[in-house]
Amino acid sequence: MKVQSLFRIETQLLLGRLLTRSGDQAWDFVVPFALLVIFPGKLQVAAFYYLIVKIGTVVLTPSSGKWIDTHPRIQVVKWGVWLQFFAILAGMVFFGMLDSLVRDGGRESWLSVALFFVLASSGVMASLGSQITDISVGNDLAPSLVAPEKLTQFNSWLRRIDLATEVGAPILAGTLFAFHPAEFPLAGLFLIGLWNLISFVPEYFLLKNVIQKSELKVKVLAQMQSWRETFQINLRSSFADPIFWLILSYALLWLSVLSPHGVLLAAYLKDEMRLPEAEIGLFRGLGALFGLISTVSFPYLVRRLGLITSSRWHLGFQGLTLTIGIIAFAMGSAASVYILLGCILLSRVGLYGFSNGEFELRQRLIPEGRRGELNSLSSLTTTSATLILFAAGSLLPRTEDFKYLVYLSLVAVLVANVVFIKWSSRQRAPLRSAEPVES
């Protein structure tokens, strides 16, 4: 690969990821707090906002994938980055307008409702732009530019960046958001929004430089479609593709409440198990640290056992640790909740390791002309699984009935193991530089 004047191609891609993820994580972290500043005591407003964003993203995801496959890489990057930029900018404007209106006594007016829906629409556009950029960088540019023998290590660095920003960005964002003078209570939100906007500029020029100077061959585009054809959703061909079973095995893992970052689990630990906030916060922070272990264990096993076997071992490890934890949980002893939490933390090594493997398998196996379509299908299935999970949680009549979601989560993880083993046993396509290295 060609060395650029300042950074190698891999470094530029990773730096772009760091810039955008740090801003995205910070903005997503403070949006619900900003809504509660405007509508104090109205948690359902924040919940409704994210429901609209999730549903909007699900509806537009298949079309965005088809659009990615029918447009040049530079155009995809431009639209992805700048769609996020203007969506965040619009979000800042609408937050300011909504706050001003409510403070002037217009909380119940039709204008406040209209501003809320426009604000949520900007959230949908920001999510869509982020998805387009992620697919372009991680699922198209990376497998096209990074040497096959370096792909596993490159993906491990992507994961480290994601986990580091997941932990660090909210801490910094929380500090900035705490700056809220009485005359301007959303000052912290605007500082974070400005941070996010600034991060998009170097990210765009880094990605543009990579595409223009990497001597990357022109992407073979699928047949150009009209806007009407682009928005016609036909998932039959995607579901019929053998890669769908790989995607499904990963999506099943999203049907799980057993996550240190899960809202439902945190609520159960606080309301039913009476754990203090400090312990719940420590549990959340340790979840990311345990995930970092996979960035070492996964490449290690790939070098010795191969990509598919390493993925199987990590997914199996997740299933085993959760089985042990849930057996202890079902016994209902005094220490059972801590055994469950410890097993959930251990399971993160398996989850993130398998996530790395599933991601790399998509990079290697999906043909260039269908990367947008099939990787957007992956986003669609995981987002749909999240919606199903929250819908199931909303139907629980009592907090103690959360245990049924715990058991359902274990079933989903075990089924994911079966689906992946069945899919991977049928693979005959060679995976370059993904086979074990003789010692």
N, C-alpha and C positions, 0 to 999 in steps of 0.2 A: 504494500500500500504506500501511496505517496505521502510524504511528510509535508504538512503545510508550514507556512512561515512561522507560526507561533505554536500551534498545537497539532497533534496527530488527529486523524479523523475520529477515532474512538473518544479522545479527550473532549473534542468539540461537542460530540453528541451527548456525552455525560454531563458536561457543563451546562448545556442547554436544558437537560432534564432537571438538574439541580435548581436552576433559576426558576423554571416554571412551576415545579412541584413545591418549592418553598412558598412561593406566592399563593398558589392554589390552596395548599394546606392551611395557611394562615387565614385566608379569606373564608374558606368553608367553616373554619373553627369559630369565627366571630359572628357570622351571619345570624345564627339563632339568638345570640346574646343581644345583637342590635335590634332584632324584632321584639325581644322582651323589654328592651329599653323603651321602645315606642308603644308596645302593648303590654305593660306590666301585669303579671299574673295570668297571661293568656298563652300558656304553653301550646295549646292547640293551633295557634296561629303559625308558630314555627313548624309544627308537625305538618300542617296543611301546605306550607310553602315547599317543604321537601317532598311531599307527596306529588305536588304538581311538577316539580323538577324531574322526579323519577319517571313519572308517567310520560311527560313530554320527551324525555330522552329515549324511553322505550319506543315510542311512536316513530321518532325520527332516525333511530339508529340504523335500520336496514337501508333506508334511502341514502344515508351518509356513506355507508359502505359501497354501494353501487356508484355513488358519485366519485369516491376515491379511485376506484378502478378505471374510470373513464376520463381522468384528467391528469396532466403532467405533475410530476412530483413537486416542482417549485410552486405550482399553483395551489396544490393541496396544502403545503406548508404555509403559504401566504394566507389562505383562507382560515386555516385552523388557528394560527397565532393571532391574526387580527380580529377574528370573530370573538375570541376570548377577550382581547383588549377592549373592544368597543362594548362588549356585554358587561364587563366589570365597570367600565366608565359609566354606562347607562345605569347600572345597579347603584353606583354611588350617587348619581343625580336623583334617582327615584327614592332612595333611602332618605336623602335630604328633604325632598318634597313631601314625602309621607310624614316624616318627623315634624316638619313645620306645620303641616295641616292638622295633625293630631294635637299638637301643643296649642293650636289656636281654637281647639274645641270641635274639630271636624271629624272625630273618630267614627261617628256613625253615618257619615255622609256617603253618598254614592261615589264621590270622587276618591275617598280613601279606599273603597273597595276596588275601584278601577286602578288606582296606583299600585295596590297590592298585587293584582294580577299582572300588571305590566312588569313589576319588579320580579315576580316569579318567572315571567317569560324571559327576562334577561338572564335569570339563573339557568333556564333551559339552554339558552344559546351559549352561555359560558361552559356548561357541561358538554354540549355538543362540540364546541371548538376544542376543548381539552381532549375529548375522545378522538377527534380527527388527527390532532397532533400526536397523541400517543401511538395510534395505529401507524401513522406515517413514519415516526422515528423508530419505535420498537419493533414493528412487524414488517416494515418495508426497507427503510434505509439501513438498519442494523444488519439484517441477513444479506443485504446486497453489498455492503461495504466492508463489514468486519470479516476477516479471514475465518473460515469454518473452524479451524483449530483454536481460535481465540473466542469463539462465540459464547461458550459456557462461562468463561471468566468475565467477559463483557457483561453478560446478563447478571452475574453475581454483583458486579459493581452497580448496575441499575437498581437491583434490589436493595443494596446498602444505602443508596441515595434516597430511595423511597422511604425506607425505615427511619433513616436519620432525619429527614424532613417531617415525617409523621410524629416524631418525638420533639424535635427542636423547634419547628415552626410554631406549633400551638403555644409553647412556652413564651417565645418572643411576642407572638400575637397577643397573648393574654396580658403581657406587660404593657404593650402599646395601647390596648383597648382600655386599660385602667385609667388612661389619660382622658378624662371626660369632664371638662369644666361645665359649670351649671348652665352657662349660656350656649354651650355647644356640646351636648352630651354624646354626640356621635363623632367627636374629633378623632378618637382612637381608630374607629372604623375607616375614616378617610385616610389616615396615615397608612393603614394596612392596605387599603385600596391603591394608594399611590405607590407603595412598595410593589404590589402586584403589577401595576401598569408598567413601571420602569423595567421590571424583569422581562417583559415580553420583547422589548426592543433588542437587547443583545441576543436573546434566544433566536429571534427571527434572522438576524444577520449571521449568526453562527451556522444555522441550518442552511441558509441560502448559500453561504460560502462552501459548506460541505458538498452540496449538490452541484454547484457550478465548477468546483475545482478538483473534484475527486475522480474525474474521468469516468464517472458512472454512466453506463450505457443508458440510452433513453428507454424508459419503461414501455413495454409492450402493452398498449392500452386496449381495454375491452371496447367493443363498438360503442361509439358515442350515442347517448340517448337524449331524448327530449326531456324537459323538466317534468312533464306528465309521466313519462315512462320511468323516470328516476324515482318518483314518489309512489309508483305502483308497487306494493309490497307483495312479492311472491317468494315465500320461503321454502317452497317444496324442493327446489334444486339444492338449496343449502342443506336441508335436513337429509337429503338423499346422499350427500357426500360422505365418504367413510370418515372424514375428519370430524364429523358431527359427534361421533361417539367419544372422541377425545375431549371435545368441548363440553359435552354433557357430563363427563366424569368430573371435570373441574367445577361446573355449575352446581352440581349436587352438593359440593362442599359449602356453598353459600346458603344452603338450606339448614344452617346450623346456628344456634344461639350460643354455642360454646366458643366465644371469642372474648378476649380481654377488652376489646373495644366495642363490644356489643351493647347497645342501649338497653335491650330487654334483660340481658344478664345483669347489668349494673343495677337496674331497677329492682330485680329480684333479690340481689345480694343486700341491698339497702332496706327494702320493705319487709321481706320475709325472713332473711337470715340475720338482719340487724348488724351488719358489718359496718364499721366506721368508714367515713369517706376517705380517710388517709390510707386505709388498707385497700380499698377499692382502687384508689389512684395508684398505689404501688403496684398492684396487680396489673393495671393497664400499662404502666411503664415497663414492667418486666416482660410483658407480651412482646413488645418490639425488640427487646434485648435478646430474648430467646429466638426470635425470628432471625436475628443476625447470625446465629450459629449455623443456620442452613446455608449461608453464603460461603461457609468453609466446608461443611460436610457434603453438600451437593457436588461441587467440583471435584472433591476428593474421590467420591464414589464413581463419578463419571469417568475419571481417569483409570479406574481399576475395574469397573464392572460394565461401563457403557451407559448411555443416556437413558434408555428405557428401563434397565434394571435399577439404576439409581432412583429413577422416578417411582418405580414400584416399591422399593424399600422405604422411601420417605412416606409414601401414602400409607403403606402398611403400618409404619411406626405411628402415624397419626391415629389410625384405627385402633391399634393395640393400646396406646396410652389412654385414649378416651374410653375404651371398654373398661379398663381398670378403674378409671375415675368414676364412671357412672355406676359400676357395681358397688363401689364404696358409697356413693351418693344414695343409692337405693337402700342401703342398710340403715341409713339415718342416724348414725352415731354422732357424738359431739364433734369428732374430728373429721367427719365425712366431707364437709364443705371445703375444708382446707386440702384434703386429699384430692378432691375434684379440681380445685383451682390449680394445684401443683401439676396434675395430669394435663390440664388444659394448656398450661405453660409449656410443658414438654411436647405436647402435640403441635405447638407452633413450629417446632423444628421440622416435623414431617410435613405440615401444611405448606410452609414457605418453600421447602425443598421441592415438593411436588409441583407447586406453582411455577418454580423456575423451570422444571422439566417440561411441563405442559406448554409453557410459553416458548421454550426453545423448539419443541416438536412442531408447534405451529409455524415458527420461523423457517424451519427446514423443509417441512412437508407441503405447505400451501403454495401452489404455483403463483408466480408473480401477478398474473392477470386477475387473480381472485383474492388477493390479500385483503383488500378493503371489504369485500363481501363477507368472507368467512371470519375475519377478525372482528368485524362489527357484529356478526352473529354471536361470537363469544361474549361480547359486551352485553348484547341483548339478553342472552340466557342468564348471565350472572345478575343483571339488574332485575330481571323478572323473578329470579329466585329470592332476591331481597324483598321485593314487593309481596310475594307469597308469604314469606316469613313474618313480615309486619302485619299482614292481614290476619294470619293465624294468631299472632299475639294479641291483636285487638279483639279477638273473639273469646279470649279467656275470661270467664266470669270472675275468677279469684286469682290473686297472686300465687297462691300455693299450687294452682293448676299449671304453673310454669314447668313443673316436672315432666309433663307430657311432651312439651317442646324439647326438653333435654333428651328424652328417649327417642323422639323423632329425629333429632340431630344425629344421634349415634347410628340410626338406621340409614340415614342419608350418606354418612361417611362410609359405612360398610358397603352400601350399594355402589358408591363411587369406586371402591376398590375392585368390585366384581366387574364393573363396566370397563375400567381401565385395563385390567388383566385380560379380559376378553378381546378388547380392541388391540392391545399391544401384541398379543400372541398371533394376530393375523397380519402383522406388518412384515412386508417383504421388501419394501423400498430401502435402499442403502442410505444410511445416515453418515455423511462424510464427516470424518474427524470426531465422531461421537462414539466410537467403539473403544473398549478398554485398551489401555496402553500396557504392553508387556513390561514387567519389572525385571 
